[in-house]
Amino acid sequence: TMCAAFAFSVAWTTISNNILNAYPGMAFLMFLSYFWTHQVLSNTMHVTSAGVIGTWWFAPAEASSCCSKAVGDSLGRATTYSFGSICFGSLIVALVQALRQLNHHLRGQEDAQLIVCLIDCILGCIEGIIEYFNKWAYVYVGLYGYSYLDAGRNVMTLFQNKGWTVIITDDLAENVLFMMSVLIGLLTGLVGYMIASLDQNIFANFGFDSPGGVGFLFGFLVGLVFASILMSVVASAVNTVIVCFAEGPREFESNHPQLSAEMRDAWRMAWPNDF
């Protein structure tokens, strides 16, 4: 996924520059193609992770290692039967992201600054709501192969019936994983700074006066992007565990008794009235 995302980004940058220079009116479609492709790649990984965790939860013998049958089967379902649901949900987010990006290009017009800021705020809120819906909907897509809308409806009904609508809003795992990604980005930025400082000519052809700063920025961005992709797998696993714990706690206790006992104890400590 990381290699595909990187290769597409490089190709898109080259192609879009040529197209936008010739046809400026194609900006929205170019932004849409960029965001949609990245959303599809990210959500395919999300659905695949959900499928693997679901197999480990309900049938642990089929997901006993990183090269187990569950990985191939989950990836196969994500790229075939569930690919339409992935593309549909990804398109909704990509449309909002493309509109926000197009809106940013209008900020140079001083007469419309207030309107531009209001539109950006509204689009940002819509994007956040859709992404929140998607992260739970795609868990059900990966677990049961439901369509996008049915998956979102069913998983939200599950949380409402369990009384967990407040609990899932307290999920801080993604914030912790984001901080980990930033930390990794800072470490790779330091590596980039040291390499650029040792070799002063590494960015000489680009005309930068401060190779160390450029090296740090480049290293930080590369580390942040790759760490974010890897951490998104962990985030998908966490979300799937929450859904599976609501869906099948007895199967978890039967297949993984020690982990089940630890999770129940931790759950009681955090939410004693909702267990």
N, C-alpha and C positions, 0 to 999 in steps of 0.2 A: 504493500500500500504506500509506504513512504517513497519507494523508488518510482512508482507510478505517479504519485502526486508531484514529485520533484520534476520528473520528465515532462509532465503536462504543463507545469508552471513555466518551464523554460521554453517549450514550444509555443505556449499561448502568448508569452511576452513578445516573442519574435513576430508571430503572425499578427497579433492585435495591433502592434505598432504600424505595420504596413497597411492594414485594413483601415485603421482609424485616420491615418494620414490621407488616405484616398476617399474614405466615406465616413466623416465624423458622425453622421446620423446613426451609425451602427454601434454606437457606444453601449447602449443598453443591452443589446443582444450579445455583445462581446463580454460584458460583465456577467450577464446571466449564464453564459456558457462556462465561464471560469468558476463561479460560485456553485453552479449546479454539479459540475464534475467533481469538485472537492467534497461537496456534501454527499454525493453518491458513494465516493470512496470511503469517507468517514463512516457513513451509516451502514455500508456493507460490512465493515469491520465490526461495528457495533452489533449488528444482527448475528454475525458469525460468533462473536464472543458470547452473546446471550444463548445461542444454541449449544455451545460447548458447556457452559456453566449449567444449563438446564439438564443436559445429559449426565453430567457429573452429579447433579443433585438427585435425579430420579433413577439413573442407571449407571452407578459409578464404575462398573466393570468395563463399560464402553468408553470411558474417558479417564483412563488410568495414567496416561503420559501425554507429553506434548505432541507426539506423533500418532496418537490413537485415532481410531476410526471416527470418533466424534468430530474431530477437527475437519476432516475432509468432507464428512456428511453435512456439517453445518455450513461450511463454505459453499458446497454444492447447492444447498437449498437457498442460501442468500443470493447466489448469482443466477438462479433459475426461477424456482417457484415464487420466491419472495422479492425478486428483483423489481417487479412492477410497483410493489408497495414502497420499496426503498426509493425508487425514482420519483414517485408521486410526492411523498413527504419531503424529499430533498428539493423538489422543484418549488414547493411553497416557501421554504426558507430562502432558497436562492433568489426567488422573485423579490422578496423584501430586501435582501442584501444588495441586489443589483440596483434597486430603487434608491437605497441609502447611498451607494457609491455614486450614482448619477446625481443625487442631491448634493453631494460634497463638491461636485464640479461647478455647481451654481453659486458657491459661496463667494466667488469673486465679484458677484454683482451686488454692489453696496445697497442698492434700493430694495433688495429682497432678503436682507440678512435675517430679519425677524421671522419671516415666513419660512425660510430655509431651516432655521433652527427648530421651529415648531414641527415641521414635517419630519426632520431627523429624529426628534424626540418621540414622536408618534410611531414612526417606523421602528425605532429601537425597542419600544415597548412591545409592539406586535412581534418582532423577531424573538424577543425573550420568551414570550408566551408560547410561540410555536415550537421553539427549541425545547422548552420545558415539557411540552406535550409529546414531542418526538422521542425524547430519551426514554420515556416510559412505554410509549406505543411500540417502539422497535424492540423492546424486550419481549413483548407478546408475539410480535412477528417472528422473532428468532425462536421462541419456545414452541409455538403452536402453528405457525404459518398462516395466521389470520391476515386479512387484508388490512391496509393501513388504518382506515376509519374504524373498522370493527375492533382492531387491536387497541386503539386509543380509548374507545368507548368501554371495552371490557376491563382494561386495567384500571381505569378511573373508577368504574363501578366496584371493582375488587377493593380498592382503597377506601371508598366510601362505606361499603358494607363492613369492613374491618374497623372503621373509625380511625384510619391512619392518614387522613388528609393533612392533618397538622404535623404528624411525625415526618412525612416525606419532605415537608418544607424545611425541616431541621437538619436535613442531610448536608453535612459540611465536608463530605469526602472530596468533592470536586474542588473546593477551595484549597484543601490541603495539597491535592495533586497539582493544582496550578502553582502553588508556592514551590513545590518540588521542581516543577518545570523551570520556573524562574531561577531557582538556585542552580540547576544544571546549566542553564543558559549563562549565568554569571561565571561559573567555573570554566565553561568552554570559551567564554569571552576572555578570561584571563589567559587561557592557553593561546588564543589568537593574538592577544596583546604581546605575549612573550615572543611568539614566532615572528610577528611583524617588527618588534624591537630588535631582535637578533639579526634580521635580514631587512635592512632599511630600503632595499630596492624592490621588495616584493609587490608594492603598490605604486612603484615609480611611474609605470606607464599610464596610470589613471589620473595623475596630476594631483594627488592628495599631499598636503603639507605635513600631516600628522599620521604616519603609517601605523603607529601604536593604537591610536583611537579608532582608526578604520578596522584594524585587525580585531580589536575588542568588539566592535559593533557587528562585524561579520560573524565572528565566533559566537557571540551572544544570540544572534538571530538563528543561526544554524542549530545551535544547541536547544534553543527554545522550541523551534518548530518540531524537531525530531523527538524531543522529550514530551511535548504535548501529544504527539501521535501515540507514543508508547503509553503514556499515562491515560490516554483515552480508553485503552484496552482495560486498564484497571478500573476506571470509572464505570465502564460497561459491566464489568464483573460485579462491582458493588451494587449497581442498580438491579441486576438480575437476581442477586442473592436476596435483596429486599423483597422483590416480587415473589420469588420462590418461597421465601419464609412465610409470606402471607398466603400463598397458594397451597403449599404442601409441607407444613411443619412436621407432620408425622413421618413422611418419607425421609426428611432430613434426619430425624431422630433415629430412624431405623437404619439408614445407610451410613450415617456419620455421627454416632452417639456422642463421642467426646466433643466434637465441634458444636454439636447441637446444644449440649449442656453449657458450654462456654458462652454461646450466643444467647441462650435463654437467661443466664445470669447477668450478662451485660445489658440485655434488653430490660430486665426487671429494674436494674439500677438506674437506667436512663428514663424509662417510662413505666413506673410501677403500676399506674392506673390503666394502662392500655395494653397490657400483655394478655 
